[in-house]
Amino acid sequence: MDRAIIRTIILATGIALAGLLAGNGLARGRAADRYVTVKGVTEREARADLAIWPLHVTGSDNDLTVAHAKLTKSIAGVRQFLARHNIDTLQAELTGFSVTDASANQYSGDRAPTRYVIRQTMLIRSAHPEQVLAASQQIGELAATGVVISSGNGGEFGGSGSGPTFVFSGLNKLKPSMIAEATAHAREAAEQFARDSHSQLAGIRQANQGVFEILPRDQAQGITEESQIAKVVRVVSTVEYFLKN
């Protein structure tokens, strides 16, 4: 056989084999790129186990000594009020003491009716949120005894409204079981997709356990998570599974 013909046959065979191998490699590459992204959601109801309640007490008078005496009397009245509602005041912390002298305000155009205003905050921390909630609903009793007070955190302790802030501190205990449940839900969704697409699940391509959220159980406008004892813990896990034929 002519050598030129042999060379041509060898060259053609090599090109054909190279094309076949390249085609198989491309097919494998495309198969490896086939995956599905699914999300698994799980929620649990939880109840706050800590209440933080700042009570802002005020005493005012034109005499500084008298103003301070009024403040001291009001703080004692607050302690009595809390005791009547079975709230332990031994852990109460007095903070934020301030004195305002109206006559020292050079930018005030009008003379203030009272010269001295003394403010102090009594911070209540309680492991009995239900008792704190019940007491906060009766805070008006203090006005009847002459105690000048405001209830709430004003953002200082992480909340956004008036009244106590209710905290759930048991999140770490829920995390393992909730992550496992959310991941199982994600796999169920992936298996359903694989059946619908006549495929099979392979290994995990990528996984993200998601961020835990603590939400108010009763979600409505103006209701914050911090103001409710009853809460919902939620997590969304995102998992990518490879698919195979």
C-alpha positions as CSV (number, residue, x, y, z in Angstrom):
1,M,0.0,0.0,0.0
2,D,1.2,3.5,-0.8
3,R,2.9,5.2,2.2
4,A,0.9,8.4,1.6
5,I,-2.3,6.5,1.9
6,I,-1.2,4.8,5.1
7,R,-0.2,8.2,6.6
8,T,-3.7,9.5,5.7
9,I,-5.4,6.6,7.3
10,I,-3.4,6.9,10.5
11,L,-4.1,10.7,10.7
12,A,-7.8,10.2,10.1
13,T,-8.0,7.5,12.8
14,G,-6.1,9.8,15.3
15,I,-8.5,12.7,14.6
16,A,-11.5,10.4,15.1
17,L,-10.2,9.0,18.4
18,A,-9.3,12.5,19.7
19,G,-12.8,13.7,18.8
20,L,-14.4,10.8,20.6
21,L,-12.3,11.3,23.7
22,A,-13.0,15.0,23.7
23,G,-16.7,14.3,23.3
24,N,-16.7,11.9,26.2
25,G,-14.9,14.4,28.4
26,L,-17.4,17.1,27.6
27,A,-20.3,14.7,28.4
28,R,-18.7,13.9,31.7
29,G,-18.2,17.6,32.4
30,R,-21.8,18.4,31.7
31,A,-23.0,15.5,33.8
32,A,-20.8,16.8,36.7
33,D,-22.5,20.2,36.3
34,R,-26.0,18.9,36.8
35,Y,-27.2,19.7,40.2
36,V,-30.3,21.0,42.1
37,T,-30.5,23.6,44.8
38,V,-33.1,23.0,47.5
39,K,-34.1,24.6,50.8
40,G,-35.2,23.0,54.0
41,V,-37.2,25.0,56.5
42,T,-37.9,24.2,60.1
43,E,-39.6,26.1,62.9
44,R,-40.0,25.6,66.6
45,E,-42.1,27.5,69.2
46,A,-40.1,28.8,72.2
47,R,-40.8,30.9,75.2
48,A,-38.6,33.6,76.7
49,D,-36.7,32.6,79.8
50,L,-35.4,36.1,80.8
51,A,-37.1,39.5,81.2
52,I,-35.2,42.8,81.3
53,W,-37.3,45.7,82.5
54,P,-35.9,49.2,82.9
55,L,-37.9,51.5,85.1
56,H,-37.0,55.2,84.8
57,V,-37.8,57.1,88.1
58,T,-37.9,60.9,88.4
59,G,-37.8,63.3,91.3
60,S,-38.1,67.1,90.8
61,D,-38.2,70.2,92.9
62,N,-36.7,73.7,93.1
63,D,-34.7,72.5,96.1
64,L,-32.1,69.9,95.1
65,T,-32.3,68.1,98.5
66,V,-36.0,67.8,98.3
67,A,-35.8,66.6,94.7
68,H,-33.4,63.8,95.8
69,A,-35.7,62.9,98.7
70,K,-38.6,62.5,96.2
71,L,-36.5,60.3,94.0
72,T,-35.5,58.1,97.0
73,K,-39.1,57.8,98.0
74,S,-40.2,56.9,94.5
75,I,-37.5,54.2,94.2
76,A,-38.8,52.7,97.5
77,G,-42.3,52.8,96.1
78,V,-41.2,50.9,93.0
79,R,-39.6,48.2,95.1
80,Q,-42.8,47.8,97.1
81,F,-44.8,47.6,93.9
82,L,-42.5,44.9,92.5
83,A,-42.7,42.9,95.8
84,R,-46.5,42.9,95.6
85,H,-46.2,41.3,92.2
86,N,-43.7,38.6,93.4
87,I,-40.8,40.0,91.6
88,D,-37.4,39.7,93.4
89,T,-35.7,43.0,93.6
90,L,-32.5,41.7,95.1
91,Q,-31.0,41.6,91.6
92,A,-32.3,45.1,90.8
93,E,-29.6,47.4,89.6
94,L,-29.7,51.2,90.0
95,T,-28.1,52.9,87.0
96,G,-28.1,56.1,84.9
97,F,-28.2,58.7,87.7
98,S,-28.5,62.2,86.4
99,V,-29.3,65.7,87.6
100,T,-30.6,68.5,85.4
101,D,-30.5,72.1,86.5
102,A,-32.9,74.1,84.4
103,S,-31.3,77.4,85.5
104,A,-28.0,76.3,84.0
105,N,-29.4,76.0,80.5
106,Q,-28.4,79.3,79.0
107,Y,-30.3,78.5,75.8
108,S,-33.7,78.2,77.5
109,G,-35.8,81.2,76.7
110,D,-38.5,80.5,79.3
111,R,-37.9,79.9,82.9
112,A,-38.6,76.3,83.8
113,P,-41.3,75.7,86.4
114,T,-39.0,73.3,88.3
115,R,-35.3,73.9,88.6
116,Y,-34.0,70.4,89.5
117,V,-34.9,67.1,87.8
118,I,-33.2,64.0,89.0
119,R,-33.5,60.8,87.1
120,Q,-32.4,57.2,87.8
121,T,-33.1,53.8,86.2
122,M,-33.9,50.7,88.1
123,L,-33.0,47.7,85.9
124,I,-34.9,44.5,86.7
125,R,-33.6,41.2,85.5
126,S,-35.9,38.2,86.1
127,A,-36.0,34.5,85.2
128,H,-39.8,34.7,85.5
129,P,-41.0,36.6,82.4
130,E,-44.7,35.8,83.1
131,Q,-44.5,37.6,86.4
132,V,-42.8,40.6,84.9
133,L,-45.4,40.8,82.1
134,A,-48.2,40.7,84.6
135,A,-46.6,43.5,86.7
136,S,-45.9,45.6,83.6
137,Q,-49.7,45.6,82.8
138,Q,-50.4,47.1,86.3
139,I,-47.7,49.8,86.1
140,G,-50.4,52.5,86.4
141,E,-50.7,51.6,90.1
142,L,-47.5,53.6,90.8
143,A,-49.1,56.8,89.5
144,A,-51.8,56.5,92.2
145,T,-49.0,56.6,94.9
146,G,-47.3,59.7,93.4
147,V,-44.4,57.8,91.8
148,V,-43.3,59.5,88.5
149,I,-42.0,56.7,86.3
150,S,-41.7,55.6,82.7
151,S,-41.4,52.0,81.6
152,G,-39.3,50.8,78.7
153,N,-35.9,50.7,77.3
154,G,-36.0,53.3,74.6
155,G,-33.5,51.3,72.6
156,E,-30.9,51.2,75.3
157,F,-31.2,47.5,76.0
158,G,-31.9,46.3,72.4
159,G,-35.6,46.6,72.3
160,S,-37.7,49.1,70.4
161,G,-40.9,49.8,72.5
162,S,-42.1,50.4,76.0
163,G,-42.3,47.8,78.7
164,P,-40.1,44.8,79.4
165,T,-37.8,43.1,76.9
166,F,-38.2,39.3,76.7
167,V,-35.2,37.2,75.8
168,F,-34.9,33.6,74.7
169,S,-31.5,32.3,75.6
170,G,-31.9,28.6,74.8
171,L,-31.0,28.8,71.1
172,N,-27.9,26.7,71.3
173,K,-29.8,23.7,72.7
174,L,-32.2,23.8,69.7
175,K,-29.6,24.2,67.0
176,P,-28.4,20.6,66.4
177,S,-31.9,19.1,66.1
178,M,-33.2,22.0,64.0
179,I,-30.3,21.8,61.6
180,A,-30.8,18.0,61.2
181,E,-34.5,18.5,60.6
182,A,-34.0,21.3,58.0
183,T,-31.4,19.3,56.2
184,A,-33.7,16.3,56.1
185,H,-36.5,18.5,54.6
186,A,-34.0,19.8,52.0
187,R,-33.1,16.2,51.0
188,E,-36.8,15.3,50.7
189,A,-37.3,18.2,48.3
190,A,-34.2,17.1,46.3
191,E,-35.4,13.5,46.1
192,Q,-38.8,14.7,44.8
193,F,-37.1,16.8,42.1
194,A,-34.9,13.9,41.1
195,R,-37.9,11.6,40.7
196,D,-39.8,14.3,38.7
197,S,-36.8,14.8,36.4
198,H,-36.0,11.0,36.1
199,S,-32.7,11.4,37.8
200,Q,-30.9,10.2,40.9
201,L,-29.2,12.1,43.6
202,A,-25.4,11.9,43.9
203,G,-23.3,13.6,46.5
204,I,-23.6,17.1,48.0
205,R,-22.1,19.8,45.9
206,Q,-22.4,22.6,48.5
207,A,-24.4,23.2,51.8
208,N,-25.2,26.2,53.9
209,Q,-27.0,25.7,57.2
210,G,-28.5,29.2,57.1
211,V,-29.0,31.8,59.8
212,F,-31.3,31.2,62.8
213,E,-34.0,33.8,63.3
214,I,-36.1,34.5,66.4
215,L,-39.4,35.9,65.4
216,P,-42.6,36.9,67.3
217,R,-45.1,34.1,67.4
218,D,-47.9,36.6,66.6
219,Q,-46.6,38.6,63.6
220,A,-48.5,41.8,63.0
221,Q,-47.6,45.4,62.4
222,G,-46.2,47.1,65.5
223,I,-45.4,43.8,67.3
224,T,-41.8,43.2,68.0
225,E,-40.1,39.9,68.9
226,E,-38.6,41.5,72.1
227,S,-42.1,42.4,73.4
228,Q,-43.5,38.9,73.3
229,I,-42.8,36.0,75.6
230,A,-44.0,33.5,72.9
231,K,-41.5,33.3,70.0
232,V,-40.8,31.2,66.9
233,V,-37.3,30.0,66.1
234,R,-36.7,29.5,62.3
235,V,-33.8,28.3,60.2
236,V,-33.5,27.7,56.5
237,S,-30.8,25.3,55.2
238,T,-29.7,25.5,51.5
239,V,-28.2,22.3,50.0
240,E,-27.0,21.6,46.4
241,Y,-27.1,18.0,45.3
242,F,-25.4,16.5,42.2
243,L,-27.8,14.7,39.8
244,K,-27.0,11.6,37.8
245,N,-29.0,9.6,35.2
